Amino acid sequence: MNFIAASMGSYPRIGDAPGQQRLLEVAASPGRLELEAGRLDEIQQEVIRDVLAEQAKAGLDALSDGQVRWADPVSHLMGKLANVTPGALLRYFDTPLHFRRPVVSGPIAMRDSSLAADEVKWTVAVSARPVAVTLPGPLTLSRLAILRGPSYASPDALMDALVPLLADEVARLAAAGAWAIVIEEPWLLREPDAFPRLNDALEVIAARRGASRLWVFPSFGDAGALYDRLQALPVDGIVLDLTRGTGAAEAVTSAGSRLAILLGIADVRTTELETPGQLAKTAAALLRNVRAPLAGLVPSGGLEALPRDRAFAKCRVLAKARDLLSGKGRGRKRPGPRGAGR
């Protein structure tokens, strides 16, 4: 089995070290509007380069751009669709982050050339390691939106409209060189009856993934009760948050996995650091019945809410735990778009 350590989704954009407060300085600048018009993209690119370099320095195999350009986990995508406007702020599940609820007032359609792929293409070009991209899935996006007008009679109708747009975006991300695309579906744990609809959606999306791997992540909860059904999804792998209960860990231990699996084993809700030895021991026990050729260690979600030095330290712990699992210096392979896990 090939073991990897990876990052997914967000990463702290601001830190206490010199040079880590560029975006904060922009926000506080008296000429902020003029600066945003001329240099914001350049500054964001500088921050992304730093975020990628930090993750690589930590020893991760697959990196995230940290969602540095994202205002929040929802608006960055939904705000690029026609007939969608930002609504009131709402807490994003049980995280300290907030998002603006998208208000859908008419038929949705693309307004830009991509939702994230244009940004990812640049990230892939400057990254020293493969890049993983996390997108909120159609179930979650449809349930977080506010529907106004006659275009969509229900969240299910909006979900049906989102699926082909997200499938097109997955194709663009694959063409941009994304190693992995993670479809994050926290709402699934709150509405398990939507599983058949999500399965159908993922069939459409997976058909467009090209050389990229497609993963599904039922985040912000214990997915143990849905584990057998997750194994039947038409994806290449699953991501599990193992810090919010024991059900998912017990399911992996007893049933193994036919799919590639990423274990969300470093808790993003606490600054307390895990130890590499304990993580490696825990992961080894969990993976003993896993048949897939690829398994990995990841944070339990996005790292953005942590202090930046702690986010880096958690990534480093994951990399050290991976080394203990795989045997450091034994020719451990870096992940690739056509390697293990497909």
Salt bridges, closest charged atoms under 4 A:
GLU36 OE2 - ARG32 NH1 3.08
ASP41 OD1 - ARG69 NE 3.66
GLU42 OE2 - ARG39 NH2 3.54
GLU46 OE1 - ARG22 NE 3.19
GLU46 OE2 - ARG39 NH2 3.86
ASP50 OD2 - ARG22 NH1 2.62
GLU54 OE2 - ARG308 NE 2.77
ASP61 OD2 - ARG322 NH1 2.98
ASP61 OD1 - ARG332 NH1 2.79
ASP61 OD1 - ARG334 NH1 2.57
ASP94 OD2 - ARG244 NH1 2.55
GLU119 OE2 - HIS76 NE2 2.93
GLU119 OE2 - LYS80 NZ 3.17
ASP156 OD1 - ARG143 NH2 2.58
ASP156 OD1 - ARG197 NE 3.51
ASP160 OD1 - ARG197 NH1 2.77
ASP168 OD1 - ARG208 NH1 2.70
GLU169 OE1 - ARG172 NE 2.87
GLU191 OE1 - ARG143 NE 2.95
ASP236 OD2 - ARG209 NE 2.82
ASP236 OD1 - ARG342 NE 3.12
ASP241 OD2 - ARG244 NE 2.82
ASP267 OD1 - ARG269 NE 3.44
GLU274 OE2 - LYS314 NZ 3.17
GLU304 OE2 - ARG13 NH2 3.16
ASP323 OD1 - ARG322 NH2 2.83
ASP323 OD1 - ARG332 NH2 3.61
